[in-house]
């Protein structure tokens, strides 16, 4: 089993029947179920992958395999995997824009006007700002990394 900044991947051998995998994340002291993946039931081996949303800081996952109904065993846990996730802050340009903002990496964003009203949100590496009125705006990336820009 491996975990990167974009994927949790694992492989199996010896599956009998169709069980399920529960992907769990450690939240403080409790394991929380995040996703359920149906097993393929391929005895020779199978590959699985999932794309979890990582939180800033330490991320710890494990997988619980639930054997098919009627099996003598109920479930089996994998080893735990850790990944420390510290994304780079998002930078953008220009600071004074007429049509577009360009981001240093893909991110979700929320744009607020001078009255603290959210006026635009989305995700990507470019933002079309033609719908905004002229003025000062505050932009948040991934609900943090605030910045300011001027719409001309």
VOVOMI-965329 format. One record per residue: residue in three letters; residue number from 1; x, z, y of N, C-alpha, C in turn. Coordinates in steps of 0.05 Angstrom, whole numbers, padded with zeros to 5 digits. Layout:
% VOVOMI-965329
- res, n, nu, nw, nv, cau, caw, cav, cu, cw, cv
- ALA, NUM, X, Z, Y, X, Z, Y, X, Z, Y
...
This chain:
% VOVOMI-965329
- res, n, nu, nw, nv, cau, caw, cav, cu, cw, cv
- UNK, 1, 00017, 00000, -00023, 00000, 00000, 00000, 00018, 00000, 00024
- UNK, 2, 00010, -00016, 00045, 00026, -00017, 00069, 00007, -00018, 00093
- UNK, 3, 00017, -00007, 00116, 00002, -00006, 00141, 00020, -00016, 00163
- UNK, 4, 00010, -00036, 00178, 00025, -00045, 00202, 00007, -00041, 00226
- UNK, 5, 00015, -00052, 00249, -00001, -00049, 00273, -00026, -00066, 00272
- UNK, 6, -00029, -00083, 00251, -00053, -00099, 00250, -00068, -00099, 00223
- UNK, 7, -00055, -00090, 00201, -00068, -00092, 00175, -00060, -00069, 00156
- UNK, 8, -00080, -00061, 00140, -00075, -00043, 00117, -00079, -00061, 00093
- UNK, 9, -00058, -00062, 00076, -00059, -00080, 00052, -00052, -00064, 00027
- UNK, 10, -00064, -00072, 00005, -00058, -00059, -00021, -00064, -00079, -00043
- UNK, 11, -00052, -00073, -00066, -00057, -00090, -00089, -00063, -00072, -00113
- UNK, 12, -00076, -00084, -00133, -00084, -00069, -00157, -00077, -00085, -00182
- UNK, 13, -00077, -00071, -00204, -00075, -00083, -00231, -00091, -00066, -00249
- UNK, 14, -00104, -00079, -00268, -00119, -00064, -00288, -00147, -00056, -00280
- UNK, 15, -00159, -00069, -00261, -00187, -00063, -00253, -00205, -00069, -00277
- UNK, 16, -00224, -00052, -00282, -00244, -00056, -00303, -00271, -00052, -00291
- UNK, 17, -00287, -00073, -00291, -00313, -00072, -00278, -00310, -00072, -00248
- UNK, 18, -00332, -00068, -00234, -00331, -00069, -00205, -00336, -00041, -00194
- UNK, 19, -00314, -00030, -00184, -00316, -00004, -00171, -00315, -00009, -00141
- UNK, 20, -00307, 00011, -00126, -00304, 00007, -00097, -00281, 00023, -00086
- UNK, 21, -00270, 00014, -00063, -00249, 00028, -00049, -00260, 00039, -00023
- UNK, 22, -00256, 00065, -00019, -00263, 00077, 00007, -00237, 00081, 00022
- UNK, 23, -00235, 00069, 00045, -00212, 00072, 00062, -00218, 00097, 00080
- UNK, 24, -00200, 00116, 00079, -00204, 00141, 00094, -00181, 00145, 00114
- UNK, 25, -00188, 00157, 00137, -00169, 00163, 00158, -00168, 00193, 00163
- UNK, 26, -00144, 00203, 00166, -00142, 00232, 00172, -00148, 00237, 00201
- UNK, 27, -00168, 00254, 00206, -00177, 00260, 00233, -00172, 00290, 00236
- UNK, 28, -00148, 00297, 00245, -00141, 00326, 00247, -00135, 00337, 00220
- UNK, 29, -00155, 00352, 00209, -00152, 00363, 00182, -00171, 00352, 00161
- UNK, 30, -00189, 00334, 00170, -00209, 00323, 00153, -00205, 00293, 00148
- UNK, 31, -00210, 00284, 00124, -00209, 00256, 00117, -00237, 00244, 00123
- UNK, 32, -00238, 00223, 00139, -00263, 00210, 00147, -00264, 00182, 00135
- UNK, 33, -00286, 00176, 00121, -00289, 00149, 00110, -00293, 00129, 00132
- UNK, 34, -00277, 00107, 00133, -00278, 00087, 00153, -00291, 00061, 00143
- UNK, 35, -00284, 00053, 00119, -00293, 00027, 00109, -00297, 00030, 00078
- UNK, 36, -00315, 00014, 00067, -00318, 00011, 00038, -00314, -00018, 00031
- UNK, 37, -00296, -00022, 00011, -00289, -00049, 00002, -00296, -00051, -00028
- UNK, 38, -00312, -00070, -00035, -00319, -00073, -00064, -00295, -00084, -00079
- UNK, 39, -00290, -00072, -00102, -00268, -00081, -00119, -00275, -00109, -00131
- UNK, 40, -00254, -00125, -00136, -00259, -00152, -00146, -00262, -00151, -00177
- UNK, 41, -00253, -00130, -00190, -00257, -00128, -00218, -00239, -00146, -00234
- UNK, 42, -00216, -00153, -00223, -00197, -00171, -00237, -00175, -00155, -00250
- UNK, 43, -00175, -00155, -00277, -00156, -00139, -00292, -00127, -00147, -00287
- UNK, 44, -00122, -00172, -00284, -00094, -00182, -00279, -00082, -00174, -00253
- UNK, 45, -00099, -00167, -00233, -00090, -00159, -00207, -00105, -00171, -00184
- UNK, 46, -00107, -00157, -00162, -00121, -00167, -00139, -00107, -00157, -00113
- UNK, 47, -00110, -00172, -00092, -00099, -00165, -00066, -00122, -00158, -00047
- UNK, 48, -00118, -00138, -00030, -00139, -00129, -00011, -00126, -00125, 00016
- UNK, 49, -00141, -00130, 00037, -00131, -00123, 00064, -00154, -00116, 00082
- UNK, 50, -00148, -00100, 00101, -00168, -00090, 00120, -00154, -00088, 00147
- UNK, 51, -00169, -00090, 00169, -00158, -00090, 00195, -00169, -00066, 00211
- UNK, 52, -00158, -00043, 00207, -00169, -00019, 00220, -00162, -00017, 00250
- UNK, 53, -00179, -00004, 00265, -00173, 00002, 00293, -00155, 00026, 00294
- UNK, 54, -00130, 00022, 00303, -00111, 00044, 00305, -00115, 00059, 00331
- UNK, 55, -00109, 00085, 00330, -00110, 00101, 00354, -00081, 00105, 00363
- UNK, 56, -00077, 00110, 00389, -00051, 00116, 00399, -00040, 00140, 00385
- UNK, 57, -00014, 00139, 00377, -00002, 00162, 00363, -00002, 00158, 00333
- UNK, 58, -00002, 00181, 00319, -00001, 00180, 00289, -00027, 00171, 00277
- UNK, 59, -00025, 00154, 00258, -00048, 00144, 00242, -00042, 00148, 00213
- UNK, 60, -00059, 00161, 00198, -00054, 00165, 00169, -00079, 00157, 00154
- UNK, 61, -00074, 00140, 00133, -00095, 00130, 00116, -00090, 00135, 00087
- UNK, 62, -00111, 00135, 00071, -00109, 00136, 00042, -00134, 00120, 00032
- UNK, 63, -00132, 00113, 00006, -00154, 00098, -00006, -00164, 00113, -00030
- UNK, 64, -00190, 00116, -00032, -00202, 00129, -00055, -00215, 00107, -00071
- UNK, 65, -00206, 00103, -00096, -00219, 00084, -00114, -00240, 00098, -00130
- UNK, 66, -00265, 00088, -00128, -00287, 00099, -00144, -00291, 00081, -00168
- UNK, 67, -00287, 00092, -00191, -00290, 00077, -00216, -00319, 00067, -00219
- UNK, 68, -00323, 00045, -00234, -00350, 00035, -00239, -00367, 00057, -00253
- UNK, 69, -00393, 00055, -00249, -00411, 00074, -00262, -00407, 00073, -00292
- UNK, 70, -00409, 00096, -00305, -00406, 00097, -00333, -00378, 00103, -00342
- UNK, 71, -00359, 00102, -00324, -00331, 00108, -00331, -00327, 00138, -00335
- UNK, 72, -00307, 00145, -00352, -00302, 00174, -00356, -00291, 00187, -00331
- UNK, 73, -00276, 00172, -00315, -00264, 00183, -00291, -00283, 00177, -00267
- UNK, 74, -00283, 00194, -00247, -00299, 00189, -00224, -00285, 00174, -00202
- UNK, 75, -00261, 00183, -00194, -00247, 00170, -00172, -00217, 00177, -00174
- UNK, 76, -00202, 00162, -00158, -00173, 00165, -00158, -00163, 00159, -00130
- UNK, 77, -00144, 00176, -00120, -00133, 00172, -00093, -00107, 00158, -00093
- UNK, 78, -00102, 00142, -00073, -00076, 00129, -00069, -00057, 00149, -00055
- UNK, 79, -00032, 00140, -00052, -00013, 00155, -00034, -00023, 00151, -00006
- UNK, 80, -00015, 00169, 00012, -00022, 00167, 00040, -00001, 00149, 00054
- UNK, 81, -00010, 00134, 00074, 00009, 00118, 00090, 00006, 00126, 00119
- UNK, 82, 00029, 00126, 00133, 00029, 00134, 00161, 00039, 00110, 00178
- UNK, 83, 00028, 00109, 00203, 00037, 00090, 00222, 00034, 00102, 00250
- UNK, 84, 00056, 00103, 00265, 00056, 00112, 00292, 00051, 00088, 00310
- UNK, 85, 00029, 00089, 00325, 00021, 00066, 00341, 00022, 00073, 00371
- UNK, 86, 00040, 00059, 00385, 00043, 00063, 00414, 00044, 00035, 00426
- UNK, 87, 00021, 00025, 00433, 00020, -00003, 00444, 00034, -00004, 00472
- UNK, 88, 00045, -00027, 00477, 00057, -00032, 00503, 00036, -00031, 00525
- UNK, 89, 00041, -00020, 00548, 00021, -00021, 00569, 00016, -00051, 00577
- UNK, 90, -00008, -00056, 00585, -00015, -00083, 00593, -00006, -00088, 00622
- UNK, 91, 00007, -00110, 00627, 00014, -00118, 00654, -00002, -00143, 00660
- UNK, 92, -00008, -00148, 00685, -00023, -00172, 00692, -00012, -00184, 00718
- UNK, 93, -00019, -00210, 00722, -00012, -00223, 00746, -00033, -00245, 00751
- UNK, 94, -00037, -00254, 00774, -00026, -00244, 00799, -00042, -00219, 00809
- UNK, 95, -00031, -00206, 00828, -00044, -00182, 00839, -00065, -00190, 00860
- UNK, 96, -00064, -00216, 00868, -00083, -00227, 00886, -00092, -00254, 00874
- UNK, 97, -00117, -00255, 00865, -00126, -00278, 00849, -00151, -00291, 00860
- UNK, 98, -00152, -00318, 00856, -00176, -00333, 00863, -00193, -00339, 00839
- UNK, 99, -00180, -00346, 00816, -00195, -00356, 00793, -00189, -00340, 00767
- UNK, 100, -00164, -00333, 00762, -00157, -00321, 00736, -00136, -00299, 00739
- UNK, 101, -00137, -00280, 00720, -00116, -00260, 00716, -00104, -00266, 00689
- UNK, 102, -00078, -00263, 00687, -00063, -00268, 00662, -00051, -00242, 00652
- UNK, 103, -00057, -00235, 00627, -00048, -00209, 00615, -00023, -00213, 00598
- UNK, 104, -00007, -00193, 00596, 00018, -00194, 00581, 00013, -00193, 00551
- UNK, 105, -00010, -00184, 00543, -00018, -00184, 00514, -00049, -00183, 00513
- UNK, 106, -00061, -00192, 00491, -00090, -00189, 00489, -00099, -00160, 00490
- UNK, 107, -00121, -00155, 00504, -00131, -00128, 00508, -00160, -00129, 00515
- UNK, 108, -00174, -00107, 00511, -00201, -00105, 00522, -00198, -00096, 00551
- UNK, 109, -00217, -00103, 00568, -00215, -00096, 00596, -00242, -00090, 00608
- UNK, 110, -00242, -00073, 00629, -00265, -00067, 00645, -00257, -00068, 00674
- UNK, 111, -00272, -00082, 00690, -00265, -00084, 00719, -00287, -00070, 00735
- UNK, 112, -00278, -00054, 00754, -00296, -00038, 00771, -00292, -00046, 00800
- UNK, 113, -00314, -00047, 00815, -00312, -00053, 00844, -00306, -00028, 00859
- UNK, 114, -00304, -00031, 00886, -00297, -00008, 00903, -00317, 00015, 00902
- UNK, 115, -00341, 00009, 00893, -00362, 00030, 00890, -00362, 00042, 00862
- UNK, 116, -00342, 00037, 00846, -00339, 00048, 00819, -00360, 00037, 00800
- UNK, 117, -00371, 00014, 00806, -00391, 00001, 00788, -00376, -00019, 00771
- UNK, 118, -00381, -00018, 00744, -00368, -00037, 00726, -00382, -00065, 00731
- UNK, 119, -00365, -00085, 00737, -00376, -00111, 00744, -00368, -00132, 00723
- UNK, 120, -00349, -00127, 00706, -00340, -00147, 00687, -00326, -00133, 00664
- UNK, 121, -00331, -00141, 00639, -00316, -00131, 00616, -00313, -00153, 00595
- UNK, 122, -00294, -00149, 00578, -00289, -00169, 00557, -00263, -00163, 00543
- UNK, 123, -00252, -00183, 00530, -00226, -00180, 00516, -00212, -00207, 00515
- UNK, 124, -00186, -00206, 00515, -00170, -00231, 00514, -00144, -00228, 00529
- UNK, 125, -00131, -00250, 00534, -00106, -00250, 00548, -00108, -00264, 00576
- UNK, 126, -00132, -00275, 00582, -00138, -00286, 00608, -00166, -00277, 00616
- UNK, 127, -00169, -00273, 00643, -00195, -00264, 00653, -00203, -00283, 00675
- UNK, 128, -00227, -00294, 00672, -00239, -00311, 00693, -00252, -00293, 00714
- UNK, 129, -00241, -00292, 00738, -00252, -00275, 00759, -00268, -00290, 00780
- UNK, 130, -00275, -00315, 00775, -00290, -00331, 00794, -00317, -00320, 00800
- UNK, 131, -00329, -00304, 00782, -00355, -00292, 00786, -00355, -00268, 00804
- UNK, 132, -00331, -00258, 00811, -00328, -00234, 00828, -00328, -00241, 00857
- UNK, 133, -00339, -00224, 00873, -00338, -00227, 00902, -00311, -00220, 00913
- UNK, 134, -00304, -00229, 00937, -00278, -00222, 00949, -00277, -00192, 00953
- UNK, 135, -00254, -00180, 00947, -00250, -00152, 00952, -00230, -00139, 00932
- UNK, 136, -00228, -00113, 00934, -00210, -00097, 00917, -00224, -00089, 00891
- UNK, 137, -00209, -00090, 00869, -00220, -00082, 00843, -00200, -00065, 00827
- UNK, 138, -00211, -00048, 00810, -00194, -00033, 00792, -00200, -00043, 00764
- UNK, 139, -00179, -00047, 00748, -00182, -00057, 00721, -00169, -00038, 00701
- UNK, 140, -00184, -00032, 00679, -00174, -00015, 00658, -00170, -00032, 00633
- UNK, 141, -00148, -00029, 00620, -00142, -00043, 00595, -00143, -00023, 00572
- UNK, 142, -00158, -00030, 00551, -00161, -00013, 00527, -00169, 00016, 00536
- UNK, 143, -00186, 00018, 00556, -00196, 00043, 00568, -00174, 00060, 00579
- UNK, 144, -00151, 00048, 00586, -00129, 00062, 00600, -00113, 00042, 00615
- UNK, 145, -00089, 00048, 00622, -00071, 00030, 00637, -00084, 00018, 00661
- UNK, 146, -00094, 00034, 00680, -00108, 00022, 00703, -00089, 00006, 00721
- UNK, 147, -00101, -00013, 00735, -00086, -00029, 00755, -00106, -00038, 00776
- UNK, 148, -00095, -00047, 00798, -00112, -00057, 00820, -00105, -00086, 00826
- UNK, 149, -00126, -00101, 00835, -00121, -00128, 00844, -00140, -00135, 00866
- UNK, 150, -00133, -00156, 00880, -00150, -00166, 00902, -00162, -00193, 00894
- UNK, 151, -00188, -00196, 00896, -00201, -00221, 00891, -00203, -00236, 00918
- UNK, 152, -00191, -00259, 00920, -00191, -00274, 00945, -00216, -00291, 00947
